[in-house]
Amino acid sequence: MDTRINNDFEQIDHKTCVSICDAIGERLQQNMRTETELPPRLRELVDELSRRDGELH
């Protein structure tokens, strides 16, 4: 699998990005039990997303 970023692609607009993030969040909520502890790395990433979201608003 090629993991390099191709700069020829257009970036998505903010509204589309938010929609994608919301959909991912909804799927995660549906698929994960509320009593399940997140793996440490996933917890770090969720915390980072929350921090960045706070900076934007």
Protein Blocks (a to p, Z undefined) as FASTA:
>chain_A
ZZbdcfkbccddfklmmmmmmmmmmmmmmmpcfklccdfklmmmmmmmmmmmmmmZZ
